[in-house]
């Protein structure tokens, strides 16, 4: 069974994340979408809120698991979950450089785990959680942001905490 982990902060979830998850489900027998929680970072939403946004935005499937991990290397989490793949997205040259280095470090730590890279299409390639948060707030933001996030996430953003 091909099991992959797709990890991120998902603070908040974007349509780019959804694209990655859909492709991951096409590529792997089982996909674990995991919120990585780094205690040295500050987040706009709690782990529970981010888990809820994921659950509300993704269809239930026995091939999809939504989880989180704290203060642990991604490859160690993947090993714990019996995953042999890590799924990562590359949106820009900066992402490529960062992910290239991480792929090699992960391979040093766990050579049995393969990193698979996907490059999202143009309509979602520029999206990031940080960009969504930066677009939220000014007059008329709703029309701009609505197209970039799932409906359930948009409802959370409209509540005004971002």
C-alpha positions, -999 to 999 in steps of 0.1 A, spaced: 0 0 0 14 34 -10 9 58 20 18 94 17 19 123 42 10 158 30 19 182 58 15 219 62 3 246 86 -30 250 67 -34 284 85 -58 287 67 -65 260 41 -64 273 5 -76 260 -28 -40 253 -36 -39 229 -7 -71 213 -19 -55 207 -53 -26 190 -37 -48 168 -16 -69 158 -47 -38 149 -66 -24 130 -36 -55 109 -35 -51 101 -72 -15 91 -67 -15 72 -34 -36 44 -18 -38 64 14 -31 101 21 -25 115 55 -31 153 56 -12 164 87 -10 198 104 26 204 115 26 225 146 58 242 154 58 258 189 82 285 178 57 298 152 26 318 158 -6 309 141 -39 327 134 -59 296 141 -55 269 167 -47 233 157 -84 224 165 -97 252 143 -74 242 115 -84 205 118 -121 216 117 -115 236 85 -98 206 69 -126 182 80 -153 206 68 -136 212 34 -127 176 25 -150 148 16 -150 119 40 -130 90 26 -115 58 41 -84 66 21 -79 101 37 -68 107 73 -66 142 88 -42 145 117 -16 167 134 18 164 149 38 186 173 75 194 176 86 164 155 104 159 122 81 152 93 100 120 84 97 107 119 59 114 118 58 96 84 76 66 97 52 65 127 23 64 103 39 37 81 41 62 51 68 57 25 61 90 7 60 127 16 40 148 -8 52 184 -13 42 213 -35 65 236 -54 50 270 -63 81 291 -69 119 290 -73 121 298 -35 99 268 -27 121 246 -50 153 256 -32 138 250 2 122 217 -7 153 205 -25 174 209 6 147 194 28 144 164 5 181 156 9 180 161 47 149 139 50 166 113 28 196 113 52 173 108 81 150 82 65 162 69 31 132 46 29 109 76 25 105 92 -10 96 128 -14 72 134 -43 69 169 -57 39 184 -75 37 218 -92 2 232 -90 -15 248 -120 -13 286 -124 -47 293 -110 -36 280 -75 2 281 -78 5 316 -63 -17 308 -32 -3 306 3 -20 309 37 1 340 44 -11 356 12 -48 349 20 -44 364 54 -27 395 39 -56 400 15 -83 397 42 -96 428 57 -95 458 33 -128 470 19 -141 445 -8 -117 417 4 -145 391 2 -147 391 -36 -110 387 -39 -104 360 -12 -136 339 -19 -121 325 -51 -90 313 -33 -103 293 -4 -129 266 2 -164 278 12 -160 265 48 -128 285 52 -143 316 37 -171 314 64 -144 313 91 -125 343 75 -157 363 74 -160 359 112 -131 384 113 -103 366 131 -73 364 107 
